[in-house]
Amino acid sequence: MFNMGDMMGQMKDMQAKLQEQQAEMLKLEVLGESGAGLVSVRMNGGRDVVAVLIDDSLMTEDKTVLQDLLAAAMNDANQKLEKLLQSKMMGMFGGLGPGGA
């Protein structure tokens, strides 16, 4: 028999688990690179850039070269993070989609 109280309890449990997972995802970090590792960007799960590293050998390069390498490293970090988040979400909700249960 359908019990609304049980259903509400399950929803609260799911909400708490989702909040825990979101907090864990914010702790994730990825490293995006460009120029064969001469520029790297570390990004967290909230898509905040945590660190930027530029090899000293690039300091004599033209400004546009540095800009392009930085943009490429940021895009690489963003793509890696997206893949990582998707895989984490699949693991979390893998059995909940259509035909999954």
PyRosetta script that sets phi, psi and omega in degrees:
from pyrosetta import init, pose_from_sequence

init()
pose = pose_from_sequence("MFNMGDMMGQMKDMQAKLQEQQAEMLKLEVLGESGAGLVSVRMNGGRDVVAVLIDDSLMTEDKTVLQDLLAAAMNDANQKLEKLLQSKMMGMFGGLGPGGA")
pose.set_psi(1, 145.1)
pose.set_omega(1, -178.7)
pose.set_phi(2, -70.5)
pose.set_psi(2, 128.5)
pose.set_omega(2, 179.6)
pose.set_phi(3, -125.4)
pose.set_psi(3, 110.6)
pose.set_omega(3, -177.3)
pose.set_phi(4, -62.0)
pose.set_psi(4, -36.5)
pose.set_omega(4, 178.9)
pose.set_phi(5, -62.6)
pose.set_psi(5, -42.4)
pose.set_omega(5, 177.5)
pose.set_phi(6, -63.3)
pose.set_psi(6, -42.3)
pose.set_omega(6, -179.1)
pose.set_phi(7, -64.3)
pose.set_psi(7, -41.8)
pose.set_omega(7, 178.9)
pose.set_phi(8, -64.8)
pose.set_psi(8, -39.1)
pose.set_omega(8, 177.3)
pose.set_phi(9, -63.1)
pose.set_psi(9, -41.5)
pose.set_omega(9, 178.3)
pose.set_phi(10, -65.0)
pose.set_psi(10, -39.0)
pose.set_omega(10, 179.4)
pose.set_phi(11, -65.5)
pose.set_psi(11, -39.1)
pose.set_omega(11, 177.7)
pose.set_phi(12, -65.3)
pose.set_psi(12, -40.8)
pose.set_omega(12, 177.6)
pose.set_phi(13, -62.2)
pose.set_psi(13, -43.7)
pose.set_omega(13, 179.5)
pose.set_phi(14, -64.2)
pose.set_psi(14, -40.4)
pose.set_omega(14, 179.8)
pose.set_phi(15, -64.2)
pose.set_psi(15, -42.8)
pose.set_omega(15, 178.8)
pose.set_phi(16, -63.2)
pose.set_psi(16, -41.4)
pose.set_omega(16, 179.5)
pose.set_phi(17, -65.5)
pose.set_psi(17, -40.2)
pose.set_omega(17, 178.8)
pose.set_phi(18, -63.1)
pose.set_psi(18, -42.5)
pose.set_omega(18, 178.7)
pose.set_phi(19, -63.7)
pose.set_psi(19, -39.2)
pose.set_omega(19, 176.7)
pose.set_phi(20, -62.0)
pose.set_psi(20, -45.0)
pose.set_omega(20, -179.4)
pose.set_phi(21, -63.6)
pose.set_psi(21, -40.3)
pose.set_omega(21, 179.0)
pose.set_phi(22, -63.2)
pose.set_psi(22, -41.3)
pose.set_omega(22, 177.9)
pose.set_phi(23, -63.2)
pose.set_psi(23, -40.2)
pose.set_omega(23, 178.2)
pose.set_phi(24, -65.2)
pose.set_psi(24, -38.7)
pose.set_omega(24, -179.1)
pose.set_phi(25, -66.2)
pose.set_psi(25, -32.7)
pose.set_omega(25, 178.1)
pose.set_phi(26, -65.9)
pose.set_psi(26, -24.2)
pose.set_omega(26, -179.7)
pose.set_phi(27, -80.8)
pose.set_psi(27, -14.5)
pose.set_omega(27, -179.1)
pose.set_phi(28, -64.0)
pose.set_psi(28, 150.8)
pose.set_omega(28, 174.3)
pose.set_phi(29, -139.6)
pose.set_psi(29, 143.6)
pose.set_omega(29, 175.8)
pose.set_phi(30, -129.0)
pose.set_psi(30, 159.8)
pose.set_omega(30, 178.4)
pose.set_phi(31, -119.2)
pose.set_psi(31, 117.3)
pose.set_omega(31, 175.1)
pose.set_phi(32, -98.9)
pose.set_psi(32, 142.0)
pose.set_omega(32, -177.1)
pose.set_phi(33, -133.6)
pose.set_psi(33, 156.6)
pose.set_omega(33, 171.9)
pose.set_phi(34, -149.9)
pose.set_psi(34, 167.2)
pose.set_omega(34, 179.9)
pose.set_phi(35, 59.4)
pose.set_psi(35, 41.4)
pose.set_omega(35, -179.5)
pose.set_phi(36, 55.8)
pose.set_psi(36, 37.8)
pose.set_omega(36, 176.2)
pose.set_phi(37, 90.0)
pose.set_psi(37, 3.6)
pose.set_omega(37, 179.4)
pose.set_phi(38, -71.4)
pose.set_psi(38, -25.6)
pose.set_omega(38, 174.9)
pose.set_phi(39, -126.7)
pose.set_psi(39, 130.8)
pose.set_omega(39, 176.8)
pose.set_phi(40, -136.6)
pose.set_psi(40, 148.0)
pose.set_omega(40, -179.2)
pose.set_phi(41, -130.0)
pose.set_psi(41, 127.1)
pose.set_omega(41, 175.8)
pose.set_phi(42, -101.5)
pose.set_psi(42, 127.1)
pose.set_omega(42, -175.6)
pose.set_phi(43, -127.0)
pose.set_psi(43, 140.5)
pose.set_omega(43, 178.1)
pose.set_phi(44, -94.6)
pose.set_psi(44, 177.0)
pose.set_omega(44, -176.3)
pose.set_phi(45, -64.9)
pose.set_psi(45, -16.2)
pose.set_omega(45, 174.9)
pose.set_phi(46, -89.6)
pose.set_psi(46, 8.7)
pose.set_omega(46, -178.9)
pose.set_phi(47, 65.0)
pose.set_psi(47, 25.4)
pose.set_omega(47, 173.1)
pose.set_phi(48, -88.2)
pose.set_psi(48, 136.6)
pose.set_omega(48, 175.6)
pose.set_phi(49, -78.9)
pose.set_psi(49, 119.4)
pose.set_omega(49, -175.9)
pose.set_phi(50, -91.6)
pose.set_psi(50, -35.3)
pose.set_omega(50, -178.6)
pose.set_phi(51, -155.0)
pose.set_psi(51, 149.0)
pose.set_omega(51, 174.2)
pose.set_phi(52, -128.9)
pose.set_psi(52, 126.9)
pose.set_omega(52, 178.1)
pose.set_phi(53, -119.4)
pose.set_psi(53, 127.9)
pose.set_omega(53, 179.3)
pose.set_phi(54, -124.8)
pose.set_psi(54, 123.2)
pose.set_omega(54, -179.5)
pose.set_phi(55, -62.6)
pose.set_psi(55, 140.2)
pose.set_omega(55, -178.6)
pose.set_phi(56, -56.9)
pose.set_psi(56, -29.8)
pose.set_omega(56, -178.1)
pose.set_phi(57, -63.9)
pose.set_psi(57, -18.1)
pose.set_omega(57, -179.4)
pose.set_phi(58, -87.4)
pose.set_psi(58, -7.6)
pose.set_omega(58, -175.2)
pose.set_phi(59, -67.9)
pose.set_psi(59, -14.8)
pose.set_omega(59, 177.4)
pose.set_phi(60, -95.5)
pose.set_psi(60, -3.6)
pose.set_omega(60, -178.6)
pose.set_phi(61, -75.5)
pose.set_psi(61, 162.3)
pose.set_omega(61, 175.9)
pose.set_phi(62, -64.1)
pose.set_psi(62, 148.2)
pose.set_omega(62, -178.7)
pose.set_phi(63, -55.9)
pose.set_psi(63, -40.2)
pose.set_omega(63, -178.1)
pose.set_phi(64, -66.9)
pose.set_psi(64, -31.4)
pose.set_omega(64, 176.6)
pose.set_phi(65, -64.3)
pose.set_psi(65, -47.0)
pose.set_omega(65, 178.2)
pose.set_phi(66, -61.9)
pose.set_psi(66, -41.8)
pose.set_omega(66, 179.5)
pose.set_phi(67, -62.3)
pose.set_psi(67, -44.0)
pose.set_omega(67, 179.7)
pose.set_phi(68, -64.4)
pose.set_psi(68, -43.3)
pose.set_omega(68, 179.6)
pose.set_phi(69, -66.2)
pose.set_psi(69, -38.7)
pose.set_omega(69, 178.2)
pose.set_phi(70, -66.1)
pose.set_psi(70, -44.0)
pose.set_omega(70, 177.8)
pose.set_phi(71, -61.7)
pose.set_psi(71, -42.0)
pose.set_omega(71, 180.0)
pose.set_phi(72, -64.6)
pose.set_psi(72, -41.0)
pose.set_omega(72, 179.0)
pose.set_phi(73, -65.6)
pose.set_psi(73, -39.5)
pose.set_omega(73, 178.0)
pose.set_phi(74, -66.1)
pose.set_psi(74, -41.6)
pose.set_omega(74, 177.5)
pose.set_phi(75, -63.9)
pose.set_psi(75, -39.5)
pose.set_omega(75, 178.0)
pose.set_phi(76, -62.7)
pose.set_psi(76, -44.8)
pose.set_omega(76, 178.5)
pose.set_phi(77, -62.5)
pose.set_psi(77, -42.6)
pose.set_omega(77, -179.7)
pose.set_phi(78, -63.1)
pose.set_psi(78, -42.0)
pose.set_omega(78, 178.8)
pose.set_phi(79, -66.4)
pose.set_psi(79, -42.0)
pose.set_omega(79, 178.2)
pose.set_phi(80, -64.0)
pose.set_psi(80, -40.7)
pose.set_omega(80, 179.3)
pose.set_phi(81, -65.1)
pose.set_psi(81, -42.2)
pose.set_omega(81, 179.7)
pose.set_phi(82, -59.8)
pose.set_psi(82, -44.7)
pose.set_omega(82, 178.1)
pose.set_phi(83, -63.3)
pose.set_psi(83, -42.3)
pose.set_omega(83, 179.9)
pose.set_phi(84, -64.4)
pose.set_psi(84, -44.9)
pose.set_omega(84, 178.9)
pose.set_phi(85, -63.9)
pose.set_psi(85, -39.8)
pose.set_omega(85, 177.9)
pose.set_phi(86, -63.0)
pose.set_psi(86, -42.8)
pose.set_omega(86, -179.8)
pose.set_phi(87, -66.4)
pose.set_psi(87, -37.4)
pose.set_omega(87, 177.5)
pose.set_phi(88, -65.7)
pose.set_psi(88, -40.8)
pose.set_omega(88, 179.8)
pose.set_phi(89, -67.5)
pose.set_psi(89, -38.2)
pose.set_omega(89, 177.7)
pose.set_phi(90, -63.2)
pose.set_psi(90, -40.9)
pose.set_omega(90, 178.1)
pose.set_phi(91, -65.2)
pose.set_psi(91, -35.8)
pose.set_omega(91, -177.8)
pose.set_phi(92, -75.8)
pose.set_psi(92, -42.9)
pose.set_omega(92, -174.2)
pose.set_phi(93, -113.0)
pose.set_psi(93, 13.8)
pose.set_omega(93, -175.1)
pose.set_phi(94, -50.3)
pose.set_psi(94, -39.9)
pose.set_omega(94, -176.9)
pose.set_phi(95, -94.3)
pose.set_psi(95, 5.7)
pose.set_omega(95, -174.7)
pose.set_phi(96, -98.4)
pose.set_psi(96, -11.0)
pose.set_omega(96, -177.0)
pose.set_phi(97, -77.4)
pose.set_psi(97, -178.9)
pose.set_omega(97, 178.7)
pose.set_phi(98, -57.4)
pose.set_psi(98, 128.2)
pose.set_omega(98, 179.5)
pose.set_phi(99, 77.8)
pose.set_psi(99, 1.8)
pose.set_omega(99, -176.4)
pose.set_phi(100, -86.4)
pose.set_psi(100, -24.5)
pose.set_omega(100, -174.8)
pose.set_phi(101, -101.6)
pose.dump_pdb("model.pdb")
